[in-house]
Amino acid sequence: MMTDLENKMNSAVSHLEKELNSLRTSRANPAMVDNIFADSYGSKTPLNQLGNISVQDASTITIQVWDTSLIKSIENAISESNLGINPQTDGQIIRLPIPKLSEERRKEIIKIASELAENAKVTIRNIRRDFIDSSKNEKKISNISEDDLKRNINEIQKTTDNNIEKIDKILEAKKIDILKV
């Protein structure tokens, strides 16, 4: 039961990390375009399945598109995303120059990051509630004693606290990354 609890909570933390990686900072990072999907052959396709994504330098992401007929679609998807980047096309390569963030935009991104972290904490707390309810049901049908129930609840709470702390540390690291000039 505890490994199941830890796995669910760890996946919530991993999901947060993935979402935070897609937030834009002043440094180029291929993960910034992970959540962008372009129209390709009648369906939405992630950019990493339409070309090679790499970092040219600290402030430029390049996408080497495999099928040049998709360039317009990819440019539109990038322009419509919330990244605030204007793609520049050069043959079959799309360059994404990462502009320096304004103070106002940094604050917006920190606010978004904080909301994502709060959502992750809510998920962790919901997992905690489900596992506590499950333990109480075990007690009701007499599969565990009162002492075991208390031990389980303490263990669940300890795991919850550890994961909430992890989320706080991840958020702090992201805030520092966003504020770096």
N, C-alpha and C positions, 0 to 999 in steps of 0.2 A: 504494500500500500504506500509506503513512504517513497519508494523509488518511482512509483507512478506520479505521486505528488511532485517530487523533484523534477521529473521529466516535463510535466505540464508547465511548471513554473519556469524552468530553464528555457522552454520553447517560447514562452511569453517574453522573457528577457532577450532572447535571440531575435525575436521579431522586432522588438524595439530597436536593437542595434542596427538591424537591416534598414528600418525606416529612417533612423537618424543618419545613416551613411548616405541616404539619398538626398538629404538636405544640403543645400549649397553653402559652402564656405568659400573663402577667397582662394583656396587651392584646388586645382583640378583633381578630380577623383572619378574614375569610370563608374563607380556606384551611383553617381549623381543622375545618370540616365537609366538606371535599372527599372524605374517605374514608368518609363515612357513607352507607349505602344503606338506604332504607326500602322496605317492602313496598307495592307499588302495582300494582293490577290483576293480581296473581298473579306479579309478578317484582320483583326487587330493583332499585331505581332510585336514582341519586345524587340527593341533596337539591337540587342546583342545577338539576335538571330538573323539580322539583316546585314550585318557587317562587322568588321573588326573594330573594337573600341579600345583606344589606347590614350595614354597621356603623353603629349608631345613635350611639354615643359610644365612648370608649376602653374601656368595660367591658361593652358590650352588642352582641350580634349579633341582627339581626332576620331572620326568614324570613317573607315574605308568601306564604302558600300559595295556589296557584291553585285547587285543588280541596279544599274544606273537608272532604270525606269522608275525606281522607288525613291529617288532623291527628293523630289518635290513633296511626296507624302511624309518622308522623314523630317524634312525641314519644317513642314506644317506642324507635325506632332511636337517638335522641340519648341517651336514658337508658341504653341498653345499651352505648353506645360507651364508650371508655376516657377520654373527656373529663372526666368528673366534673362535669357541668353538669346542673342540673334545669331543663328547659324550662318556660316560663310562657306559657300561651295566652290571647290576648285577641282573640276573634272569629276572623278568619282570619290573624292575625299571631302567630307564635311568637317570644317573646323568650328569648334565651339570656344570662342575666347571668353574666359571667365573674368568679368570685370570685378574690380575691387568693390567690396560692399560698402554702401553708405551706412552711417551710424543707425539711421532709421530702419534700414533693411536688416541690419544685424539684430536689432531689437525684435523685429517681426519674426525672424528665424528662431531666435531664442524662445519667443512666445510659442511658436509652433512646436519646437522641441520639448518645451515644458508640457504642452498639451499631450503630446505623444507619450511622454513619461508618465503623466497622470493616468492616461488610458491603460498603460501597462500595469500600473499599480492597482487600478480597479480590477483588471483581469486577474492579477495575483490574489486580490482579496476575494474575488468570486470563487476562485479555485479553492482557497482556504475554507470558505463557507461550505462548498460542496463536500469537501473531505470531512469537515467537522460534522455535518449532517449525516454523512455516511457512517461515521463512527458512532453517533448517537443512535442510529438505526440498528447498528450491530449490537449495541447495549440493550436496546428494546427487545430484540429477539434473543437476548441472553447468550450471544456468542462471545461477549467480552465482559469482564468485570468492571466495576466502577473505577478501580485503580487503573486498569488498562485504558479506559476511556480518558481519564485525566492525563495519563502519560501520552496518549495519542494526540490529544488536544494541545498539550505543551509542545510536543514534537512538531506538529503542524504549524503552530504559532512561531516556533523558532525558525523553521524553514521559510515561512512567510516574511519574517523580519529580515532574514539574510537576503532574500531576493529584493525586498523593497530597498534595502541598503545598496545592493548592486545597482539597481535602477538609478538611485540618487547619484552614485559615483559616475555612472555612464553619462548621466545628464550633465553633471559638473564638468566632466572632461569635454563634452560636446560644446558646452557654453564657452569654455576656455578656447577651444578650437575656432569657434565662430568669432570670438572677440579679437583673435590674433590678427594683426594687420599685416 
